[in-house]
Amino acid sequence: RLATMDEGVAATTLAAATRGHASRKQTKQVATQQKSAVVIQSRVRGRKDRGRVSGFAKQQRYFTPAEVLEHDRVDDLWVTFFGNVYNLTELIAENKGSLIQPLLDAGGTDITHWFDPTTRELRSHIDSVSELRSPYLPIGRLLHAAPAEPTSEWDTNYDIPWWKNMKFCIGKLTTKVRKLKLLNMLTKQEATLEVCSEETLREIQNRYLAYNQHAASYTWKRTDAKVARVLDMNLTLDENGIPDETPKFDRLDIDEDMYVPTVHLYFSDDLTVA
């Protein structure tokens, strides 16, 4: 009888151990599945965020002088004049020779001084030899610019001169560059960006994408008088109550880099939504 009782206890213990092992295995499987689901949801949300934000890159409205300056090569050439930014890469590729040399020399810079501010045509003068009015070109002969004297070598096979062709215009040059610090409250990483004063926070968010691919997963806040307020992504810094203080610094002869406004970024992604 004692042996029978020992066998019963052993069987019960074994059954309990088996059930415990199965339960732990099932719990581990569920946890693994949940973790995998979170990772997948995070990746999907990340792709959605990048797609949502990267769309603004194709619609960038304003550029800083530093951004324009980066495009100064024959295969990637921008210039600015009258506040607009022009991508002349295609024009350069289609026209070879000395007539594009002034554009190559001016790549990445502002050429407003080439033009009359009233007519917005190339500046002109009375040629001392022909005594005719012709474009004033101390920079040298220029593509689509009429020569000082009539000549059969002047190619007129174009509809409008390049400086009037708005297909080359890709945006506007900012009237004021501002610096902005973005502090990621999740990772404690800080980035200082040069932005255009005319840009909305949504457009600035696109610039921040280079630092954080999940830029759209954050709520942007500004702390004023110890109160953090949510910023409107569709408004500019000024419209969000973050004014440009540099004029005041200039009057006081203070370096504007002594104070750069900071915006705090709070991670707000809801991974329960795919």
C-alpha positions in Angstrom: 0.0 0.0 0.0 2.9 2.4 0.8 4.5 1.7 -2.5 1.2 2.5 -4.2 1.0 5.8 -2.4 4.5 6.7 -3.4 3.8 5.9 -7.0 0.7 8.1 -6.9 2.6 11.1 -5.4 5.3 10.6 -8.1 2.7 10.6 -10.8 1.1 13.7 -9.5 4.4 15.5 -9.2 5.4 14.5 -12.7 2.0 15.7 -14.1 2.4 19.0 -12.3 5.9 19.5 -13.6 4.7 18.6 -17.1 1.8 21.1 -16.9 4.2 23.7 -15.5 6.7 23.2 -18.3 3.9 23.4 -20.9 2.5 26.5 -19.3 5.9 28.2 -19.3 6.6 27.2 -22.9 3.2 28.6 -23.9 3.8 31.8 -22.0 7.3 32.2 -23.7 5.7 31.5 -27.1 3.1 34.2 -26.5 5.7 36.7 -25.3 7.8 36.0 -28.3 4.9 36.4 -30.7 3.9 39.7 -29.0 7.5 40.9 -29.2 7.6 40.0 -32.9 4.3 41.8 -33.4 5.7 44.9 -31.8 8.8 44.8 -33.9 6.8 44.4 -37.1 4.4 47.1 -36.1 7.3 49.4 -35.3 8.9 48.8 -38.7 5.6 49.3 -40.5 5.0 52.5 -38.5 8.5 53.6 -39.3 8.0 53.1 -43.0 4.8 55.1 -42.8 6.5 57.9 -40.9 9.4 58.0 -43.4 7.0 58.0 -46.3 4.8 60.7 -44.7 7.8 63.0 -44.0 9.9 62.3 -47.1 7.0 63.6 -49.2 7.9 67.1 -48.0 11.4 66.7 -49.5 9.9 66.7 -53.0 8.0 69.9 -52.1 10.8 71.9 -50.4 9.8 75.5 -50.8 12.8 77.4 -49.2 16.5 76.9 -49.3 19.4 78.4 -47.3 22.4 80.0 -49.1 24.5 77.1 -47.7 22.3 74.5 -49.4 22.5 76.4 -52.7 26.3 76.6 -52.3 26.6 72.8 -52.3 25.4 72.7 -55.9 28.3 74.3 -57.8 29.4 71.5 -60.2 28.8 71.1 -63.9 26.6 68.0 -63.2 24.7 69.7 -60.4 24.5 73.5 -60.7 22.1 75.9 -58.9 22.1 79.7 -58.8 19.8 82.2 -57.2 18.5 85.6 -58.4 15.6 87.8 -57.3 15.0 85.5 -54.3 14.4 82.4 -56.4 16.5 79.2 -56.6 17.1 77.8 -60.1 18.5 74.3 -60.9 20.3 74.8 -64.2 21.8 71.3 -64.4 19.7 70.4 -67.4 20.4 73.6 -69.2 24.2 73.1 -68.7 23.9 69.5 -70.0 22.1 70.6 -73.1 24.5 73.4 -74.0 28.2 73.0 -74.3 30.9 75.6 -75.0 32.1 78.9 -73.8 28.6 80.5 -73.5 27.9 78.5 -70.3 31.2 79.3 -68.7 29.8 82.3 -66.7 27.2 80.0 -65.2 29.8 77.4 -64.3 31.8 80.1 -62.6 28.7 81.4 -60.7 27.5 78.0 -59.6 26.0 77.9 -56.1 25.9 81.8 -55.8 23.5 84.7 -56.3 23.6 86.4 -59.7 20.9 89.0 -59.1 23.5 91.7 -60.0 23.5 90.4 -63.5 20.0 91.8 -64.1 18.2 95.1 -64.1 16.0 95.3 -61.0 13.2 97.0 -62.9 13.0 95.0 -66.1 14.6 91.8 -64.7 16.4 91.5 -68.0 20.2 91.3 -68.3 21.7 94.7 -67.5 22.5 96.6 -70.7 24.7 99.5 -71.9 25.6 101.4 -75.0 28.4 99.5 -76.7 31.3 101.9 -77.4 32.1 100.3 -80.8 28.7 99.7 -82.3 26.9 102.4 -80.4 24.0 100.0 -79.9 22.4 99.0 -76.7 23.5 95.5 -75.8 23.7 93.3 -72.7 26.4 94.4 -70.2 28.4 91.3 -69.7 31.7 91.9 -67.9 31.4 88.1 -67.1 31.8 87.3 -70.8 29.5 86.1 -73.5 26.5 84.3 -72.0 24.0 81.8 -73.3 20.8 83.4 -74.8 22.3 86.9 -74.4 22.2 88.9 -77.6 25.6 89.8 -79.1 26.7 93.4 -79.4 26.4 93.2 -83.1 24.1 91.2 -85.4 25.7 87.9 -86.3 24.7 84.6 -87.9 26.5 82.7 -85.1 24.0 83.7 -82.5 21.7 80.7 -81.9 18.1 81.8 -81.4 16.7 78.3 -81.3 14.9 78.7 -78.0 11.5 79.9 -76.9 12.5 82.1 -73.9 15.9 82.8 -72.4 16.9 80.6 -69.5 16.5 83.4 -66.9 12.8 83.7 -67.7 12.1 80.0 -68.0 10.4 79.1 -64.7 10.8 75.4 -65.3 14.2 75.8 -63.8 12.9 77.4 -60.7 12.7 74.9 -57.8 12.0 77.2 -54.8 12.8 80.3 -53.0 15.9 81.6 -51.2 15.1 82.2 -47.5 15.2 85.8 -46.4 16.5 84.7 -42.9 18.3 81.6 -41.8 17.6 80.6 -38.2 19.2 78.1 -35.9 17.1 75.6 -33.9 18.1 73.0 -31.4 16.0 69.8 -31.3 16.3 67.7 -28.1 15.1 64.2 -28.3 13.7 63.4 -24.8 13.8 59.7 -25.5 17.4 59.3 -26.5 18.7 62.6 -25.1 20.3 63.4 -28.4 20.6 67.0 -29.5 20.8 68.3 -33.0 21.2 71.9 -34.1 19.7 72.7 -37.5 19.9 75.7 -39.9 16.3 76.3 -41.0 14.5 78.8 -43.1 12.4 81.4 -41.2 9.5 80.8 -43.6 9.3 77.1 -43.1 6.6 75.4 -41.0 7.6 72.9 -38.3 6.5 70.2 -40.6 9.1 71.3 -43.1 11.7 71.5 -40.4 10.7 68.0 -39.4 11.7 66.9 -42.8 15.2 68.4 -42.2 15.4 66.5 -38.9 14.8 63.2 -40.8 18.5 63.1 -41.5 19.1 62.7 -37.8 16.1 60.4 -37.0 14.2 58.3 -39.5 11.2 58.2 -37.1 11.0 62.0 -37.0 7.2 61.9 -37.5 6.7 59.7 -34.4 7.4 62.6 -32.0 5.4 65.4 -30.5 7.1 68.7 -30.6 6.9 70.9 -27.5 8.3 74.2 -26.3 8.8 74.8 -22.6 7.8 78.4 -21.6 7.8 79.4 -17.9 8.1 75.7 -16.9 5.0 74.8 -19.0 5.5 72.5 -22.0 3.1 73.4 -24.8 2.5 71.4 -27.9 3.5 73.2 -31.1 1.5 73.4 -34.3 3.4 71.6 -37.0 1.6 73.6 -39.7 2.9 77.0 -38.4 6.3 78.6 -38.5 8.6 79.2 -35.5 7.4 82.8 -35.2 3.8 81.7 -35.5 4.4 79.2 -32.7 5.6 81.9 -30.4 9.4 81.3 -31.0 10.5 84.7 -32.3 13.8 85.5 -34.0 15.9 87.2 -31.3 18.9 88.0 -33.6 17.9 91.7 -34.2 18.0 92.2 -30.4 21.3 90.5 -30.2 22.7 92.7 -33.0 21.7 95.8 -31.1 23.4 94.5 -27.9 26.4 93.3 -29.9 25.9 89.7 -28.7 26.8 86.7 -30.7 23.5 85.1 -31.9 25.0 81.6 -31.2 25.0 82.5 -27.5 21.3 81.6 -27.5 19.6 79.1 -29.8 16.0 78.2 -29.1 15.3 74.6 -28.1 12.3 72.4 -29.0 11.7 69.2 -27.0 10.7 66.1 -28.9 8.6 63.5 -27.1 8.2 60.0 -28.5 4.4 59.5 -29.1 4.2 56.5 -31.4 1.3 54.1 -30.6 2.6 50.7 -31.5 -0.8 49.1 -30.9 -1.9 50.6 -34.2 -0.4 49.0 -37.2 
